[in-house]
Amino acid sequence: ESSSAMSPATVILPKKLPLLIVSDGVLLPGSTIRIPISTVRNINLVRSRLTSGNQLRNTVIGIVTKEPDKEKNVNVLHEIGTAGLVVQVTGTNWPRPSYTLLVTGICRFKLVSIIQEHPYPVGTVIQLDDIRSTVDESDAQLKELVEEFKDAAQRLLELLDVSTPAVAKLKELIKQVPSQQLTDMIASLVRASLPERLQVLDAVDLATRIRVTLPLLHRHIQRLKEDREMEEEEGTRKDRQIIRMTQGGRNLSSDPDALEDGVDDVSELEAKIKEANMPDHAKKAALKELGRLKQMAPHMPEYSMTRNYLELVVDLPWSISVKETCSISKARADLDADHYGLEKVKRRVLEYLAVRQLRGDLKGPILCFVGPPGVGKTSIVKSISTTLGRPYHRMSLGGVSDQHDIRGHRRTYIGAMPGRIIQGLRTVKVNNPVMLLDEIDKLGTGIHGDPGAALLEVLDPEQNSTFTDTYLNLPFNLSQVLFVATANSLSTIPTPLLDRMEVIHVPGYTQEEKVMIGSLHLLPKQLAEHGLTADILKMPQDIIANIVGEYTREAGVRALERKIGSVCRAIAVQVAETRTEDHGTKTEESNVIMPEVEDGGLQKTADIQKLENDDSSPEDEQQVASVPAQPLMNQTSLREHLELPITIDAKMVHDILGPPIFQSGLAGRVSVPGVAVGLAWTPVGGEVMVVEASRSKGDSNLTLTGQLGSVMQESAKIALSWVRQHAIMLGLEKDFMKDEEIHMHFPAGAISKDGPSAGVTIITVLVSLFANRCVRSDVSMTGEITLNGVVLPVGGIKEKLLAAHRAGLTTVIIPTANKKDLADIPNAVLNDMEVVLVNSVEEVLEAAFDDGFADTLVSDPVDNISKVIPSSKL
C-alpha cells in the first residue's frame, strides 16, 4: 500500500487490542501480507470483530508471532507485535470455517499482558513507533546508513522484472516514502528466516533496523544474481532442469527449492515420530520407513506413498486420551434432559460409569441398541458421548459390502487407504472416543469379502487391544473405545458377531411417551427451526395426543415430528402474511469486507511473492460475511394483527393436516364370523394383523394366501387338525368339511409373513367360521400352538402389546409362559388393557368369544383355567 494510504493523521492505537496469533509469519509496518485463519480463537476474532461492523476500530488488530523458546519445548508469544489494518476477508464457512485476511501493517507495539483468552485473545499494548512521525536524518552516520540502504534497495529492484507495475511502483516509492517506513517495506520483500524477521521487528530505532536489514538485503541480492547467471547459461527458467544427485537417485525438478523442501519434510516427520509417544514396536517400524524415505527421490511414486503412511502413523492417538466425566448424578441428569424414557439404556450407561469409578482400567463395552426406526438409538449415543465427555464419531455401515472398509487396503495397491476404524481415530485424535457403528444389521457381503467377519476382531474385547489394520500393519489398542452399534433387527446380524455384543432392546414408545416427547423435545425443536417461539405458538398435550392417534402409526416419533413441523409451517405462513409495509422484510445490511485494493496501493506480483516464498490465496475464494438472522416481525407488531399465543385446536389440526389418516376400523371387520385379530412383530415395531377365513363348495382343501412362509403354513395345518380332532367338543359335525373348501387370507398380501405366533389366531378364526360365531371385537392374541392344543411362548411381547394399545384393543391373549415379559410393559399401557394368560387352546377360545365355550369344551378344573391378570397385579 502507498504511504499516504497508511498514514492517517489521527490514528492512535488503543490500549487494548484484539490479538491475531500467527505461528510462521511476521507482519512489518508498511507491508501487506495474507494470513490464513484456521484456529478456533482466530476464527472467533474474525467473526466477532472483522465481519460485524465497518468502523476503523473494528478492523485494526494486533498481529503477534508465536515463537519457540530456547529449549523448543513450548511456544511463547513474541513481545513485539504489529498493529494491522484488515483490508480484505476471504474464505468460506462450508464444510468447515476457513478464512484468509489481507492485512497491512501500521506500527509496532509492545505486548504488556493478556487480559482475555476466550473467545479470542485481547491484550494491553503500548505503541512503540508513531506512523505520523518523521526521522531526523541530520546525523551524518544515520544519513550515510540511509543512503547505503537506498542504494541496495535500488540494486534489488533492478534485478526484478521492471515491466511489472508493482516493481515500477516500488522504484517511485524509494524516493517518496520516508526512510523509517521504507526499511520495513524492503525488509518484508527479502527472503529471511523467522528469527531474522523478528530481529527486524524488534529494531524500533531506525539505525538499528537498517543495520539488521542490510545483511539480509545484500544476501538476497547475491542470490538473485546467481539465479540470473544460471538462467543465462541454461536458457529460460521454464525449460531448465536442475539435476541434483541424491543418495537414492537423481531428482529432476524445475524448482530449485524442491530438494530443500523435501529435506525439511523428512526432518519434520522425524521430529513428529519422536514426539508422538507411540509404543516401541510402532516407533521402530516408523523409523524404519523413515530411513527408506530418506533413500528415495521425491519424484518416485513410492515417496508419496511412504510419506502418507508416516503421516498416518504420527497422526494416530497412540497415547492421547480424554478424561471422562464420572459423576453419576450429573450423567443421570444429562441423559434425562436429552431423552424421555429409554430406561434400560440409561441404566447401562450409569452402570458403566459406576464400575469405571471403582476400577479405572475398565475396557470399553460393546453395546448394540436394537429397535425400530425413530426411537432414538442414534441420538442417545450422541448424548452418551456428551455425558461421558468423550469425542463422538459415527460410522454408517448400511450397504457396506467390502471388508477393506473395515480393515483397510494393503499398501501395495495404488490408492490404498486405512480402514474406517483407523480413519475415525485419526479424525477424533483420541484413543477413547464413543464410536457409533450405525445400521450394523444392514452389512452386505460381496466379492471383496465379508465386512461382518472383519468386525469380529474390532468388537471382541479380548482381541481388539491388538487390532491390526491391513494398511497400518501395526497393532493398535481399541480396548478403550466405547463401541455402540445400532440395528433394527437381529435376524440379519451374523451369530458370531452378535455374540460379541451386549444387546439392549429399545422398543417403541407408548402414546403417553410420544405425547411427552412431542411436548418436551419435538415441539421446541420445530419452533426453533421455523423461526417461532412459545410466545407465538402453543400446542396443548391433548392436541399432540390427537396427532399421535390419528396421523401417526409408528413405533418411533419421526412421523410425529414431521406432523408437528407441518403445523409450525402453517402458522409461520400465517405470521408472515400479517406483515405490514412498515414492518417488512427489510434487514440490516451485513458488513462485507470488499476485496478491492485502494488505487495506488502496492499489489504484490508473482516475482515478489516468489521472493517471500508464500503461497497466495486463490482469486476465486468466496467472499464471506456474518449476516445475523433478523426476525420477520417483533411480537409487539404481531399482537396488533394476531392474538398471541396462537393455540392449536382440533379444528386447526384437521385443516392443516387433513382428515385423520388412521382410524380404528377393527370393530366393523371383526363383526362377522371367520375373522380375528392377531399380533405380529416386525423390524419397525409391533403390528395388528386381521386374519380372515371363508368356506365354499370344494374338495375339502385349505387355501392360504398373503405371502405366507412355511412356518405359518404349518401353523394353519396344525390348527385345522386340532379343530377336526375336537369337532364334537366344539359342537361341529364329524364331517363338517365334506365337499367344502376353506380359504384363509392374511391381508397386506404384498408383505411377506412368517413365524409361529399366529397359531392361536388361526385356530380362533377356524372355530369362529365353523361355529358361525363372532370373535370379540376388542380382543387380539398371539401364541404358538401344538397338535395337542398347548399354547407355547413367543417373542416380541412388548412390541405386540404396544401395537394393540395403539389400535385401541383392550384385551390381549398371550401365553402364560410370557408372563415374565409383562415386567417391561409400561404401567400406562397395562392400566388400559386386560391381559389374559393362557396355557391351552380351550382357554384361548373361552376368552375370545363373548359367551365362551364353557358348555362345550371339556376343561381340566386345575390346569386349564383362563387367568385374567388385573392391572393392579402387573
N, C-alpha and C positions, 0 to 999 in steps of 0.2 A: 504494500500500500504506500501511497505517497506520504511525505512527511506532513503536508497540510491536512491530510485526512486523519492523521493520528495525533494532531497537536491542538485539540480544543483548549481554549484559554482558561476554561473553568473546571477542568477535570481534577478532582482531588479524591484520592482513594478513601473510602470509608474505613473506620476502624475494624469492622467485621466484614469478612469476605467469605462467600461460599467457595469451597476448595474442590478443584478437579484434580485427582491424583493420577499421575501417569507413571509408568514404570520404565520406559525406554526412550524417552524423548525430553528435550529441553526447549522451551519457548523463550526466545530472546526478544527484548523490546525492539520494535520496528520490523520484525519478521512475521510472516504468516505461514502457519502450518495446519495440516489436517490431523485431527486427533480421533482415532476410533474409540467408541464408547461401548464397553461390554460388561463391566462390573455393575452390581446392583446399586451401589451407592452413587456411582456416576450417572446411571440411568435415572435414578430418583432426582438428581440435581438437574438433569436436562428437562425432565417433565415438570418439575416444580418451579424452576427459575428461568428457564430459557424459552419454553413454549407456552407460557401463560400470560405474558404481557409484552408491551413494546417500548417500555421505558429503558433508558440507558442503564439505570441501576440494576435492571433485571438481566442485562447482557454482559456486565462486567464481572468476571470471575477470576479466582486465583488459580494459577497453574503451578502445582508443586510436584517435583520429581521424587520418586521413591528410589533411594539408593541403598546398596548393601553396605553394611559396616565392614570393618577391617577383618573380622572373623568370618564374614559372609554366612552368618547363621540366621540372622533376622533382617528384615527390611525396616529402614527408618526413613522419615521424611527429611528432605534437604531443607536447610534452614532458610535459604534464599529462594524466593519464588518470583513469578512474573504475573502481573495483572494483565488479563487479556480481554479483548473486545470480541465477542462472538459475532461473526459476520454471517455465518450460514449454518443451518442444521439440516442434515440429510439423513435418511435411514428408513427403516420400516418397523412395524410392530408385529409382523407375522412372518414366519411361525414363532419367532422369539424377538423381543425388542433388541434393536441394534441401530446405533446412530454413529454419525461422523460429524464432528464440529470443525468448521473453518474459523480459526482464532488468530487474531492479530495482537501481538504483544504491545503493551503500552509503557509500563515502567516496572522497576524492581520493587520488591517489598521484603521485609523480614518477618518470618512467621514467629510470633511470640508464643502462642499457645493454641490448643484445640479446645474450643468451648462446646462443640456439639459433634457427635459421632453419627447419629441416625436422625432422619433417613439419609442425610448426606452430611459430610463434614463441614464445619464452619470454624474459622479461626480468627483470632485477633492479629492484625498486621500493623507494621509501621512502614510507611512509604520511604524508600531509600533515595531514589532519584526523581527529580521533577521534570516532566516532559516539556514544561514551559521554559526551563532554564537554558541558558547557553554557557558554553565553557570559555573562559578567558584564555586565549591562546597567546598572550603576550610573553609568557615564559618561553625562552629560547629553546630549552630542551624539549618541552612539550610540543612546540611548533615543529621542531625537527622530527619528532616521532610521528606527528600527524601527516607531514609531507611524505615521509617514508611509507606510511601505511597507504596513503592515496596512490602513490606510485605503484605499490604492489597490487592494489586493487585494480588499477588500470591495466596492469600486465595480465591479471587474471581474466578480465573481460575481453582482452584481445585474443586470448586463446579460445574463447567461446564463439558460437555462431553469431555473427553480427547481424544477420538477416532476421533473427527472431526479435519481435517487438520488445520482449522483456529485457533482453540484453541491451538493446539500444536505449531503453528507458533507464537502465542501471547506469549507463555511461553519463546520462544527463544528471542523475541523482548524485553522482560522486561530487559534482561541482555545487549542487544546491543544498543537499542535506547537511545539517550540522555534523561535526565530527563525532559528537557523542552518540548520535543515532547511526551514523554510517558504520562505525565499528561493529555494532551488534548486527547490522544488516548483512555485512560481508561475512561476519563470523558464522551466521546461520547458513551460508551457502557452501562453505568448505566442508569437506568430509573430516569428521573428528569423532573420537570415541565419547562415550557418555561422561567419564571423568573430565575429559578435556573441555567439553561444553559446560560442565558445571563450574570449571575454573573460570571460564569467560563470564558466566552468570554471577559468580562471586565477586568479580572485579568491578566494584562500584566506581572507583576512581578511573578517569579516562586514561591516564598514563599507564596505570597497571593493566587496564583492559587491552591497550594496544600492545604492550609487551607480551601478554599472554596469547593474543590472537596472531601476531606477526609470524611466529614459527609455524603455526598451523597453515597460514596463508602461503608461506614460502614452500612448505611441503606439498601443498596441493598444486601449486603452480608447477613444481618439478614433476609431479606425477602426470599432469596434463601434457607437459612437453614430451615426456617419454611415450605417452599414448599416441600423440600426434606423429612422432617419429616412426613408431611402429606401423601406424596407418599408411604413412607414405611409402614404407618399404613393402608392405603386403597388399596394397590396393585399398579398396573401400572397406569400411568396417563390417559391412553386412556380409561380404563374401569370404572374409578371412576366417581361418580356424586356428585356434591355439592348441597345439599338440603338446600335451604335458604327460610325462611318464609318471605313472603311479605304481605302487607295489603290485597291484593286481592286473595292470594292463594299461592301455592308452585311454585317455579321456579326451574325446573330441567335443569341444564346446565353443560356441560363439561368444560366450560371456566370460571375460577374464576372471570374474569373481566366483564362477561356479565351483571351482575346486575349494576355494576358501569357505564358501557356504557349506559344502559337503563336510568339510572338516569340522566346522562349527556344529553341524547337526550331530555328527558322531560324538563329539565331546559332550554335547548337551544330553544325548541319550545315555552316555556313560555316567554322567552325574546323576541322572534320574534313577538309573539302576541302583546306584549306591545309596540313594535317599529313599528308595521305595520300601525298605524294611520288609522285603519278601523272604520267604523261607530259603534255607540254604540250597535245596535242590533247584528251586526256581532261579535263584541268583546265579548259580553255577551254569544253568542252561542259558540264561540271558547273556552272561559274559562270553560264553562260547559263541553264540550267534553274533554278538558284537564284534568278536575277533574276526569272524567270517566277513562281516560287513566292512571292516577296515581294509580287507584284502580286495574288495570289489571296487570297480569304477562306477561312478554314479549313473552312467548311461546303460548299464547292464540291467536286464529285466529283473534279475533276482535281487538287485539292490533295493528297489522299491518294495518288493515282497518281504524281504528281511526287515527292512525299516518299519513297515506296517506291523509286522509281528512284534518287534521290540516295543513299539509304541503301545500295543495292546498289553504287553506284559507289564510295563511300568504304570499303565493307567488302571490296572485292576486293583481293587482294595484288598490286598493280601492281609493287612493287619489293621485296617481302618474300620471302626465300628462306632455306632452312636449309642449313647447311654439312654436306655429306655425308661419310660415312666413306670414306676412300680407302686403308685398309690392306688390301692384298691377302691377307696371311696371316690376318688376323682375319676378313675376309669369307669366305675359304675354310673356316675352322674353323666359323663360324656356319652356313654352308649345309650342311656335312657333318653338323653336330649336329642340324639340323632335318629333313633329308631323306636317305634312303638311296637311292643311285643317282642318276638324272637328271643324268648327267654332262654332256650337251650343254647343258642349261640353266645349270648351274653354270659351265661354261667360258665361255659367252657373257656372263654377268654379270661374271666376273673380267676378261674382255677389255674390257668397257666401263669397268670401274674403272681398268684399266691405261692405257687411252687417255685417260681423264679426268685421270689424274695428269700425263700428258705434255702435255695440252692442256686448259686449264681451261674453255674456252668450248664444249665439245663439246655438240652438240644431243642431246636425249634420243632414243634409238632407239625404233622402233615394232616391238615384238615380238608374235608370235602363237604361242601354245602350242597345238598340235593333238594330240589324243589321246583315247582312250576315257574314259568316266566313271570317277572314283575313282582316278586315277593321281597326283593331287596337283598339278594345274595351278593351282588357285586358292590352295592353301596355300603353294606355292613363291613365289607373288607376294607374299604376306604376309612370307615370310622375306626376300625381296629388299628390301622396304621397310625391314624391321628392320635388315638388314645395311648398307644404304646410309645409315641414319639419317634417312630421309625419311618424312613422313606418308603414310598409306595410305588410299585412297578407292576404293570398289567401286561400279561401275555395272552393274546387271543389265540386259542388253539383250534377254533372252528374251521374245518376244511383243511387242516394241515395233514399232508399225506407223505411227507418226506422226513425221514429220520435225521437228515442233516440239519433241519431247522432246530433240532434239539441239541445234537452233538456237535454240529459244525462240519465243515468240509476239510479234507486233507489239504495241506499246504502245497502239495504237488500240482493241484489244479489251478488254472488261471481263474482269477476272481474268487478264490476261496475266502470264506468268511467264518468267523466263530459262530457257535450256536447261540440261540436266543437267550439261553440262561446266562452265558458269559457276557453277551452284549448288554443284558439288563443290569448285571452287576457293574459293568463299566459305566453305565449311564447314571446309576444312583450313587456310585462312588463309596459305598459302604458294604461290608460283608454280612450285615444282619438286617436286610430290608424285609418288608412284607411283600411277597411276590405272589400275585394272583394268576392262577392258571385257569383262564376263563373258558367255559364250554369244553371241558375235558372229555365229555361224552360224545363230542362230535369229531373226534380224531378219525382220520381216514387211513387207509392202507393202500399204497401204490407200488409202482415198480422200484421206487427208491427206498424201500424198507418200511418198517412199522414204527411210527413215532411213539406209539404207546409202549412198545418194548424199550425204546430209548429212554423213556421216562422212568423205567423201573429203577435205574441207578440213582436218578435225581431224587425220587421220592422214597427211597429206602433209608431210614435213619442210621442203619448200620453200615451203609456203603457211601452215602453222599459226602462223608468227610474227606473222601479221596476221589471226588468226581473228576474225570478226565475228559475234557473236551478234545475232539479229534483235531481241531485246528491248533488249540493251545498246546496240546500234548504234554501237559503238566498237571499233576493232581491239584485240585482246588477244593478248599473246605467249604461245603454248603450246609454244614450242620447247624449254623446259627441263623440260617434263613428261615423265616416263618412262611412256609408254603401253604396257600389256601386255594383249593380247586373248587369250581362250581360246575354243576351239571343239572340237567333236567330229568335225567333218567339214569338208573344204574345198570339197566339191561345192556347197554351198548359199551360199557366200560369193561375192558378185559379183566378177568378174575384175578390174575397176578397183580395187576396194577391196583385194583380195588382193595386187595388185601393189605396194601401198604398204606392206605389212607384211613383216617378216622372219620367215618361218615356221620354227619349231623343233618337230619332231615329238617327242612324249612318248609312246612306246609303252607297252604293258602290261608288267607285271613277270613275271619268271620265278618258278618255285616257290621257288627258293632266296632270291630277293629278297623274296618275300612272307613267307617264314619269318623273315628278318632284320627286316623292317619290323614284323611282328607282335610279335617279341620285344623290339625296341628302342623302339618307339613306341606301338603299339596296346595292348599289354598294360599298360604303366604308366598310360596314359591311362584305360583302362577300370577298372583297380584304383582310381584316384583318384576316378572318377565314381561308383563303387559303394561307397565307404567302406571299401575293403580296402587291404591293404599287401602288399608282397612277403614279409613275415614270416608272413602268413596264407595266401596262395595262391601256389603255384609251378606254372608251366606249362612243361614242357621243350620244347625246339625240335622234337623228333620228334613231339610231340602237336600242335603248331601245324602241322607238315607234314601230319599226318593230316587236320586240319580243312581245310587248303587243298586237299588232293587229293580228299577225299570229300564235302565240304559246300559247296565253292565252285567255280564255273567262270566266272571273270570276268577281265578284263584288269587291273582295279584291285584295291583292298583294302577296299572298303566292306562287302561281304558278309562278309569275314573279320572286320572289326571288329564287326559285329553278332553273329557267332557267338561271338567271344571275350566280348562283352558278355553273351550268354546264359549262358555258363559262369560268369561272375562273379556274375550274379544268382542262379543256383542255389546257389553257395557262400555268397552273402550270406544267403539264406534259411536255410541250414544253420547259419550262425553265429548268426543272430538267434534261432533256436529253442533254442539252448543256454543262453539267459539264465536265470538263477535268480531267485528273488524278491529275494535280497539285491542282485542286480545287475540291476535292472530298467531301465526306460527313464526313470527319474527324472533330470531335468536341472535345472540351476540356473536359477532364475527370473531372467529378464532385468530389468534396472533400467529400467523405463519411466517417464519423467518425465510425470506426470499433468497434464492441462491445467487442473485446478481451481485457483482462486484462494482464498486463505485468507479466512475470514469477517472482515468489517470492512475488507478491503483495498479500495483505490481502483481501481475499474474505470472506464475512460475511456468516455465517452458519445460519441455522434455529434457533439455540439457541440464537445467538447474535441478530438476527432480532426480536426474541420474546422479548428480553430484551428491545429493543428500542421501541417495540410496534408500528412498522412501517411496513405497507404493501408494499411489493416489487412489482415491475412491472412483468408481465408475461414474461416468457422466449421467447415466440413466437411473441413478438412485432416486427412489421415490421421496418426494418432499412430504414430511410428516409434521403434524402439529396436534396438540392435545385440544380436542373440541369437547368441552363439557356438555353433557346431556342437559337440555333445557326442558322443563315441563310444558305441556301444551297449554295449561291454564292453571293459575293458582286456585286454591279452594275457595277463596273469597269470591272470585269471579264465577266459579261453578255454582255456588249457592244462590246466585242471582237467577240462574236458569234451571237448576235441578234441586230436588230435595235430597240432601245428603244426610246419612249414607243411603245408597240405593240398596234396599233389602230385596233379595231374590225370594220369590214365592213360587208355588207350584205352577201357576199360570205362565209366569215368565220362563220357567224351565221348559214347559211344553212348547211355547212359542219359539224358543231358541233351538232346542234340541229336537223338536218334532214330537210326534206321538211316541208313546213308550215302545221300546224295541222288544222287551221281554215281558211277557205276562204269563201267569201260571194258568196253563190250559190243561193240566193233567186231570182235573176233575171230570171234564167232559169226555176225555179219551178213555178213562177207566170205568165209565158208567155203563159199559157193555160187557157181556161175558167174553172170556178169552183174552183179556188184557190185564197186565200187571206191570208195576214199576220196579225196575231193578236199579242197582247202583254199580257203577264201573269206575275203575281207576285209569287215568290217562297221564301222560307226562306233564300235562298242563293243569292237573288237579282232578278232583272227582267230577263225575258226570252222572246225570239222571238218564236212564235208558228205559223207554217204554217198549215192552215186548208184546206182540200181537199174535193171535192164532185164529184160524178159521177151519171149518170142516166142510167137505163137499163130497159128492159121489166120486168114487175112485177105486183104487186097488189096495186099500189098507196101507198106504205108504205114508212116510213122514218127509215132508219137503221143508228144507231150511233155506232161507235167503237172508242176505245182508252182509255178504263177505265175511263169513264165519271161519275161524280157524278150526283145526282138528280137535282141539280140546273142547270147544263149545259144542261142536257137533256130537262128540261123545257124551257130553253132559245132557244133551237133548235126548239121545238114545237111552241113557240111564233113567232119565225122568219118565219116559214113555214106558219103559219096562216096569218101573215101580208102580205106575198107575194101572197097568194091566194086572200086576200081581195083587193089587189091593182094590180091584174093581168092586168086589162085593162090599167091602168095608165102606167104599165111597158111595154106595147106592147105585152103581152102574151095572148094566147088563154084562154078562160074561163075554159076549161077542160084540161089544159096543163099537168096535172099529170095523165091523164087517161091511164091505163094499163102501167104505168111507176113507177119504184121503185127508190127512191133516197137513195144513200149511202154516208154518210158523215163520214170522218175519221180525227182524231186528232193524228198526228204522235207522236212518243215516246210512243207507246202503253203500255210499261212496267211501266209507271209512272201514278199514279192516278191523275186525274184533276177534279177540281170543282170550281164553282164561277160564278157570273153573268156577269163578264166583257167581256166575249166572245160573247155577244149578237150581237153587230154591225158587228163583223167579220163573224158570221154565216149567218146573213141576206145578207151581201155583197157576200158571196160565193154562196148562193142560186140564187140571182139575176144574178150573173155572169154566173152561169150554165144554167139557163133558157133562158137568153137573148143571150147566146153564145158570150159574150164579155169578154175580159181580163181585170183584175184589174191592175192598175198602179203598176209596179214592185218596185217603191221606196216608196210605201205607207204602213204604218202599222196603226192599230187602236185599240181602246179599249173603252168599254162603255156598259152599260146595256140598254135593250130596253123594251118597254111595248107593249101591243097589239095595241095601237093607234099610235105606231111609235115614241114615245117620248124617247129621249136618257137621261138616268139617270147617275149621277156621280158614280165613282168607286174609289177605293183606290190604293195606290202604284204608283201614277203617276210618281214620280221622278225615282223610280227603273225601271219602264217601259220605260221612255224616255231615260234613260242611256243605257238600253239594245238595243233599236232601234238605238241609236247613235253608239254603238259598232258594230252593224250589218251593218252599212253603209246606213241605211234608212234615207231619207232626208225629208219625210213628215209624220206627225203623226196626226191622227184624235182623238180628245178627247172630252168629254162632256164640254159644256160651264160652267157648274157648277164647273168644276175642274180648272177654270182659276186661282183661288187663290193658287193652288199648284204650279203654274209656278214660284212663287217667290223663291222657294227653288232650282230651276234648275240653274246650273252654266251658266254664260253668254257664255262660250266657247261652250257649247252644243247648246244653243238657236241660236247662230250665224250660226251654221251649219245646222239647221233644220227649217222647216216650220211647225208651229203648227196650225192646223185647229180646231176651236171651233164649235161644232155643238149642235143643240137642237133637231133635228128630224132625222129620217132615211133618208128622202129625201136629207138632207144636206150631210149625210154620202155618199150616192150614187153619189151625184154631185161631191164630192171631190175625190172619189175613182176611177172613170173612167176617161180616157183621155178626152173624149168629153162630159162627164157628162150625166145627164138625164134631161137637162133643157127643151127639146122639148116635153117630155112625161110626166114628173111629174108636178102635179099642186101644186104650192107653194104659200104660203101667202106672199105678197110683203113686209109685215112689219116684221113678226115674223120669217119666215123661210128663212133666208139669211145666207149662209155659211160665217163664219167670219174667215178670214186668219189673223193671228197675225204676223206682221213683227217682226224680231228680234230686231229692234231698239226700239219697244214699249214694249218689255217684260221686 
